């Protein structure tokens, strides 16, 4: 009869997971795991601003709209002189896109940066000329205050080139905020 009192082998250290074998799926990322744990996010209304002052400005804006996820509406296009930055820049074309999305503000920032990269955006100086600039303005009623992401966008309520096109899509957000001074240099430039 075998001895059932045989000592059990003690582990020599912490167990380490084995890497996936063959075609086994990769483990989920940390963010994906958090999303899976809390369930799907509710879709919210979000707004991104688009601007371009280099090259075929209208084409860069139009291409950005096709690359961004969950777009449900696009404002008219407006032309404005640059705000801040080095002298001698050309005028910007600007518009706002509205999204109905379950993406987080961080995921929208990543989508914005990927869209800028697809337009060959080069960051040489703050507020310098660019083929495409995409800013996350609002994501539902979420608030984010991180080093590289602030939502609502910290300067959106002071910029006519944001407020005028935002008023095309969400006038209830702009009423009482847009001044005639802010709107003065914002010129209609058609649609995409």
Rosetta blueprint (number, residue, H / E / L):
1 X L
2 X L
3 X L
4 X L
5 X L
6 X L
7 X L
8 X L
9 X L
10 X L
11 X L
12 X L
13 X L
14 X L
15 X L
16 X L
17 X L
18 X L
19 X L
20 X L
21 X L
22 X L
23 X L
24 X L
25 X L
26 X L
27 X L
28 X L
29 X L
30 X H
31 X H
32 X H
33 X H
34 X H
35 X H
36 X H
37 X H
38 X H
39 X L
40 X L
41 X L
42 X L
43 X L
44 X E
45 X E
46 X E
47 X E
48 X E
49 X E
50 X E
51 X E
52 X E
53 X L
54 X L
55 X L
56 X L
57 X H
58 X H
59 X H
60 X H
61 X H
62 X H
63 X H
64 X H
65 X H
66 X H
67 X H
68 X L
69 X L
70 X L
71 X E
72 X E
73 X E
74 X E
75 X L
76 X L
77 X L
78 X E
79 X E
80 X E
81 X L
82 X L
83 X L
84 X L
85 X L
86 X L
87 X L
88 X L
89 X L
90 X L
91 X L
92 X E
93 X E
94 X E
95 X E
96 X E
97 X E
98 X E
99 X E
100 X E
101 X E
102 X L
103 X L
104 X L
105 X H
106 X H
107 X H
108 X H
109 X H
110 X H
111 X H
112 X H
113 X H
114 X H
115 X H
116 X H
117 X H
118 X H
119 X L
120 X L
121 X L
122 X L
123 X L
124 X L
125 X L
126 X L
127 X L
128 X L
129 X L
130 X L
131 X L
132 X L
133 X E
134 X E
135 X E
136 X E
137 X E
138 X E
139 X E
140 X L
141 X L
142 X L
143 X L
144 X E
145 X E
146 X E
147 X L
148 X L
149 X E
150 X E
151 X E
152 X L
153 X L
154 X L
155 X L
156 X H
157 X H
158 X H
159 X L
160 X H
161 X H
162 X H
163 X H
164 X H
165 X H
166 X H
167 X H
168 X H
169 X H
170 X L
171 X H
172 X H
173 X H
174 X H
175 X L
176 X L
177 X L
178 X L
179 X L
180 X H
181 X H
182 X H
183 X H
184 X L
185 X L
186 X L
187 X E
188 X E
189 X L
190 X L
191 X L
192 X L
